[in-house]
């Protein structure tokens, strides 16, 4: 089991620690998931997301390798930008991982540098994919901590001690000193709120965390991160993405650049597009506080038409919400039922995101 550079800080704060992707990480602090969630929607929180991987890909052939391996088109962006993309199984186009690529400013000698950010348990697979492509690859996960500061007041609170970092644009990437430490900062996140993510040297993790909390940023655990991403209808690998699920199934066709040439899994994805995509991802909303849960069946007129991939209570809406893979005939406005231990929980198919992005 791996531990974050901030492990001792979390334990000192009384966090409940749980296994996650091969790491032991905080799921909640004594404040509780609901209050941490509300703090993110109303003010600012900080998540330790050091369990996410960082894979440095650099050198003269790095750009071409990323174009061959990943679905999105880096040609649409440039150094100093971040891009969401997918790594597909070459045989069936299942999403092996969903990834944020930080295209760092070029090195002083002009060398292209990319930080590829996979999910925790998928880092080795991403390293393997690029190593097989013959480019220079280095797993730098152990060299840094990653702090995600999210919420409508995130930038204002960070600006009290790191104004340059706070000014990073949305989906932009900069390199800047924070409290005297060289950091990489991106205008990215996973909550539906504005914010930024700081990749900081291991030795800087505790002082920067302390500065954030001194500025009024509330520590939040992975429990709140999950309810926030669900309200924003953002996919979680292993639920909305994974074996048997392509970008088209998940409604994420926009991360596929069909006009950039060949990429891993393209032929299988084209075949699915031509044959017709089923099932498809839809949003469901229930009445009352009883939450739907993953793996529960979805019914329409008594017949099973799909299955929940993620479900929970929405602290913002005060009711249950879910993402579900269903038959393509299921449309917004349809009245459905979720099988909760043999009882029908009424649900309605709704537009997503459940809570508008800010």
N, C-alpha and C positions, 0 to 999 in steps of 0.2 A: 504493500500500500504506500503510495507516494503522499507527501505532505507539502503544502504551500509554504513559502517563506514566511507567511503570516500565521502559520498554525498556532504558535504560542499566543499571539494577539487574540485570535478567535476564542481560544480556551479561556484566556483571562477575562474576556467579555461574557463568558457563560454561554457561548454558542453551543447548540446541539450539533454534533458532528456526525456525518453519515458517509458511507462509501459511495463514490460517484466516479464512474469511468476509470477505476484503478487508483483514485485519489480519495483521501478523507477530507471532506469539505464541510463548511457550515451550512446547514439547511435553514436555520433560524437562530436569532438571538432572543434574549428574554422578552423583548418588546413583542415578538410574535409575528408570524407571516402576514396576517391581515394588516397590522399597523405598518409593517415595513412596506407592504404593497401601497398603502395609502400615502405614505411618505414620498414614494417615488412619483405617484400621480400628482401630488400637491407641491412638493418641494424638491428634495434631492437625496439620493441614497448612494452608497458605494458598495459594490459587489466585488469580492475577490474571485476572479475568474482565471486564476493562474493554472487551473487544471486544463484549460484550453492549450492546444499545442502551438508552437511557433517553429516553422521550418524555413530556414533561410535558403533561398534559391538565388544564385547570382552568377554572373559571368556573361560572356558575349552571346551564348546560346540560350540563356535563361528565358527570355521572352518567347522564343519559338517553342521551347519545351512546354511552357504554360499554355500556349495556344493549342498545342497538340493534345495535352492531357485534360484540359478543363473546358467546360461548355461555353462560358461567356467569352466575349471578345475584348481582350485587353487593348486592342487598337482603338477602342472607343474612349479610353481614358489616357492617362499619361503619368509620368513620375509625380509623386505627391498626391496620388488619388488612391481610394480603396474601392474594391469591387466584390460583389457577392457572386459566387459561381458554384458549380458542382463538379465532382469527380465521379464518373460513371463506370459501372461494370462494362467491360468491352463486349460481353456476350448478350446481355439482356437490357442494358441501359439503366439498371437499378442505380439509385444514388448511393454510392459507397460513402460519400461524405459531402456535406455542404460546407463551404469554405468562404472566408473573407480573405482576399489578397490585399495586403498593404504594399503598394508600389512605392518604395521609399525613394527619396531624392537620390539621384545618381551619386556614386562615390566620387571623390575628388579626381580620380583618374578616368571618370566617365563610365565606370562599370555599372551595369544595371543591377539593382538589388530588389528582391521581393521577400517579404515576410508572408508566408502562406500559413493561415491560421485554421487548422482543422479542429474537429471535436476531440475531446480528451482521448478516448479509446481508439481513435482512428489515426493517430499521429504516425505510427510505424508504417501503416499502409500507404500514407501519403509520401513518406520518405522513400519507401520502396518504389512507388510509381515514378518518381522523378529520378531516382538513382538508376532505374532501368532505362530511363530516357537518355542517360549519359551526361547529365549536367551536374554542376557542383552543388551539393545539398548538405545542409548541416542542421541537425535538430538542436535548437537553442532554447528549448523549453526550460531547462534547468538554470539558465543564466538570467532569468528575469521573472518578475511578478507582473500580473496584469490586473489593473484596477479599473472597473467600469463605473463611472460616475454618471448617474442618470436622473432625469427629472427636470421640470421646468426651471428650477433655480440652480441646476448643476453648474452651468457656466459662471453664473454670478458668484457662486461660492468658491469655485476653483480660482477665479480671477483675484480673490483676496490675497493669494500667495503665488500664483503662476499665471499672470495675465496673458502671456503669449500662448500657453497651452489652452487656456479657456477660449481663445479666439479661433481655434482650428475650425475650418468649415466642415459642413456635413459631407461625409465620405471623402474628406481630405486627410492627408497624412503629413505630419511635420516632425522634425527632430529639434528638440529644444531642451535647455537645462531647466530642471525643476529642483529647487532647493540645492542647487549646485551639482546635480546629478544629470548625466545625459539620458534623455528619455525619448521614446517615440510615442506620439500622441495621434489618435485618429478620431474623427467625428463619427463614430459608429456606436452601435448598441443593440440591445435585444429586448426592448421594453415597450416600444411604440412611443417613447418620449425622446426629447432632445437629450444630448449628452455626449460624452467622450470616453475613450478608453486609453489608459496610460500603460505602456509597457516600460517598466522601470527596472533598473538593476536590483538584484537581490538585496544588496546592502541598503538600498534606498526605500524598500517597501515599507518598513515600519515608520520611518520619519514622515513619509508622504501620507501614509494612512492616518497618522496622528494629526498631521496638518489638516487633512480633509475633515476629520471628525471635530477638530477644534473650530473649524469654519462652519460647523453646524450640519455637515453631511451625515446622514443616519446610516450605520452599518445595516446591510440587508443580506439575507441568505438565499440559497438556491431555491427555497420554497417560493419566495416572493418573485424571484426571477421567472419561475415557471408560470405562476398565475398571471404575471404581467405579459409574458410573451403569448400566452393563450388568448388573453383579451385582445391583443394586437394581431391574432391569427398568424403568428410566426411559427414556422415548422420546427419540430424537434427531431433530430436524428434518432431512429429507433421507434418513432411513432408516425410522423407524417412523411418521413424519408427513411429509406433502408432497403433491405432485400425485397424484391418484387414491386418496388415503388419507383417509378421514373419521375422526372420533373413534370411530365405531362399529366400523370396521375395526380400529382400534388398541386396542380394549377400554377406551376412555376415555369411555364414555357418561356417567359420573358428572360430567363437566365440562359437560354440556349440561343446562340448566334449561328443561324443556319447559313449565313453568307460569308463566313470567315474561312471556309475550307474544312478539311477533315479534322475530327477530334475523336478521342476515345469514346466508344459507344454510339457514335453517330448513326451507323447503319441500322442498329437495332432500334434506335429512337425514331428514325425515319419510318421504319416498318410499322411501328406502333401508331405513329401519326396517320399513316395511310389506311391502316386497318380500322381505326376508331379507338378512342381512348376510353377504357373502362377498367376499374371504377374511377370516380372523380371525387375530389375533396370538396366538402360543403360545410357550412357552419350551421349549428343547431342551437336553439335557445329554449330553455325550459322555464316553467313557472315555479316559483317557490325556491327554497334554499337547498333542496336535495340535489347533490351534484351527480351528473353522469360520470362514468368512468370508462377508461380504455377497455376495449375488448367486449363491450356490451353491444348486442345486436340492435339494429335500427329497423323498425317495421313501418310499412305503409299498408293500410287496409288489411292488416293481419299477416302480410307476407314480408319476409326478411328482404330488405333492399340495401343493407350495408352494415357497417360496424364502426363503432367509435374508435378513433385513434388517440385522442386526448380529450379529457373532460374534467371539469372542476367547478367549484363555486366561484362566481365572479364577484370580488369585493366591490368593484365599481358599480356594477349593475344590480347586485343583490339577488341574483338568480343563478341557475346552472347554465353553463355554456359548454359546447363541445365542438370538436372537429371530427368529421366522420368521412370514411370512404364509402360512397354510395353509388347506386346505379345512375348513369347520366340523365335518366328521365326525372330524377328528383330535382325540383326547382324551388327557388326562393318563394316562400309563401305556403309551401306544402305542409300539411299537418301530418305529423309522424308520431311514433311512439318508440321509446327506448326501453328495452327489456332490462329492468333492474331486479335481479334475483326473482324472476318469474312474475313481476308486476310491471305494468305499463306505466312509464313516465311520459306524459304528453310533451311533445316538442314541436317546434316550428323551424323550418329551414329559413335561414336569414342571411342577409349580406354580411360579409366580413370586410374589415376587421369589426369585431364586436364593439370595441371602444375606438373612436376615431384617433388616428395618429396625430401627434402634435409636433 
